[in-house]
Amino acid sequence: MAKEKDVSLKVRPLDDRVVVEPLEAEEKTAGGILLPDSAKQKPQRGRVLAVGPGKLNDKGERMVLSVHKGDEVIYGRYSGSDVEVDGREVKIMREGDILAKVTK
């Protein structure tokens, strides 16, 4: 699903929301057993496609987000909303739903 090439979306997330494209679920177990579609778990990793400008604090200033476009992230299993944009399935979630950023 997620590709390395630069992708332009026709959506712009608001406040502290992030658009994430889920990475494909594992097709094999660590032992090499192939999994049927019904046994695959929902992916919890994805690539950030777009980020909002940040949430406003009490002083009216924008708070900077910790994730940026292109980051690979881990998010909660049932977090965010599944939306189809330009024929692609993406998740729109708040930055707080992201559990970790994957570093290389």
C-alpha positions in Angstrom: 0.0 0.0 0.0 2.5 2.6 1.1 5.0 3.6 -1.5 8.2 5.6 -1.2 7.3 8.1 -4.0 5.9 11.5 -3.0 2.2 11.5 -2.9 -0.1 14.6 -3.1 -3.5 14.2 -1.4 -6.6 16.3 -1.9 -7.1 16.5 1.8 -5.5 18.7 4.4 -5.9 17.6 8.0 -6.9 20.2 10.6 -5.4 21.0 14.0 -3.4 18.0 15.4 -4.8 15.5 13.0 -2.6 13.2 10.8 -3.3 11.3 7.6 -1.7 7.8 7.7 -1.5 5.2 5.0 -1.5 1.7 6.7 1.3 -0.6 5.7 0.3 -4.0 4.4 -0.3 -6.8 7.0 2.2 -9.5 7.3 1.5 -12.5 5.0 3.9 -14.9 6.8 4.6 -15.7 10.4 8.1 -15.6 11.7 8.2 -19.4 11.2 7.3 -19.1 7.5 3.6 -20.1 7.7 1.5 -18.3 5.1 -1.6 -16.6 6.6 -5.0 -16.5 4.9 -6.7 -13.1 4.7 -9.1 -14.0 7.5 -6.2 -14.7 9.9 -4.3 -11.4 9.2 -4.4 -8.8 12.0 -5.2 -5.2 11.3 -2.0 -3.4 10.5 -0.8 -1.1 13.3 2.0 0.5 11.2 1.7 3.2 8.6 3.4 6.0 6.8 2.4 9.6 7.5 1.1 11.3 4.3 0.0 14.7 5.7 0.0 16.5 9.0 -2.2 19.4 10.3 -0.8 22.8 11.4 -1.0 21.8 15.1 -3.5 22.4 17.9 -4.0 25.9 19.4 -2.9 26.3 23.0 -4.5 28.6 25.5 -2.4 31.6 24.3 -3.6 31.1 20.7 -0.2 29.7 19.5 0.1 26.6 17.4 1.8 23.7 19.1 4.3 21.9 16.8 3.5 18.2 15.9 6.1 15.5 16.7 5.5 13.6 13.4 6.2 14.8 9.9 5.3 13.7 6.4 7.1 10.5 5.4 7.6 9.2 9.0 6.7 5.6 9.7 4.5 5.3 12.9 2.9 2.7 15.1 -0.7 3.5 16.2 -3.4 1.8 18.3 -5.3 -1.1 16.7 -8.7 0.7 16.6 -7.5 4.4 16.5 -8.5 6.9 13.8 -11.2 6.8 11.1 -10.9 4.8 7.9 -11.5 7.0 4.9 -11.0 6.6 1.1 -9.2 9.4 -0.6 -8.3 9.3 -4.3 -9.1 5.6 -4.3 -6.8 4.8 -1.4 -7.7 3.6 2.1 -6.1 6.0 4.7 -6.6 6.7 8.4 -7.2 10.1 9.8 -6.3 10.3 13.5 -5.2 12.7 16.1 -1.5 12.9 16.9 -2.3 11.5 20.4 -3.4 8.2 18.8 0.1 7.6 17.5 2.0 5.5 20.0 5.5 5.7 18.5 7.7 6.8 15.6 9.8 4.0 13.9 13.4 5.0 13.6 15.9 3.3 11.2 
